[in-house]
Amino acid sequence: MKRILITGGPTNEYIDEVMKITNMSTGRLSVNLAKYFADKDYEVTLICTRSVARSGLYYEKELANNPRVKTVQIETTDQMLKALEAEKDTHYDLVVHAAAVGDYKADFTFKMEDMAQEITEMLYEDFNGELPVSEQTVASKILDVLTNPYCKVNDDTKISSYESNLTVKLGLTPKIIANLRNWFIDAKLVGFKLLENVTRDHIIEVAAKLCNKNNMNYIIANDLHDLRNNNHISYLCNKEGYAGVDFHSPEDIAKQLEVILGE
């Protein structure tokens, strides 16, 4: 019996217990793929955010009680990373990384008034009220404060709704796609790439580079500009470039993934 691992939905990066950074992904493609392969008697593991597993489409497709589908619910990029790593000892024939993983997460939050005060105190403390050092040294000191200040707002609970100068310092999330080949050595790996307002040639070039960089078998790439104009077209790319297949629907993608499984 062949096994397929699918990721789906947006990741959510929390600012405090209530606010979060996310994106517009619905996980619709991943749900449709899980249904397609479960109906064909494949064993499916779906790693997705709770919003996807609680969506109307998820229940419409009857995935909650489908014996062929194991759903692992996560929220953050770190949680998705750990959920994928937990599956590395299970043999998968195909891994479809369709989740819209956020590029950034909130490192910490602060009020600009507090940051201004902290920088001022730092300057007076380090330079005794004078600045007999180079501009580069001052800039380095300020960067130290900006990246690791003591004026961080406590984000263990809900931050006040009335902070007019609240500021969030963002950090990079881990690149999940970079780990897939190490974890799923023998699987066919398919990822996705969304660009915006670029040429078809550029989409294919970026997708091919992504394939090579992360040792993926294929990348399915498209353009947000096309999606906004209701032009649902995406391109199958491999390490050499365009693989000769266009997609116009989730069903198109599912059928091609089945072809890839048979390669």
Salt bridges, closest charged atoms under 4 A:
ASP39 OD1 - LYS35 NZ 3.31
ASP41 OD1 - ARG68 NE 3.73
GLU43 OE2 - ARG68 NH1 2.76
GLU75 OE2 - ARG50 NE 3.61
ASP78 OD2 - LYS105 NZ 3.89
GLU85 OE2 - LYS88 NZ 3.82
GLU87 OE2 - LYS70 NZ 2.84
ASP93 OD1 - HIS91 NE2 3.14
ASP103 OD1 - LYS175 NZ 3.22
ASP107 OD2 - LYS169 NZ 2.86
ASP114 OD2 - LYS111 NZ 3.91
ASP126 OD2 - LYS141 NZ 3.10
GLU163 OE2 - LYS111 NZ 3.91
GLU196 OE2 - ARG228 NH1 2.55
GLU205 OE2 - LYS209 NZ 3.25
GLU251 OE2 - LYS255 NZ 3.47
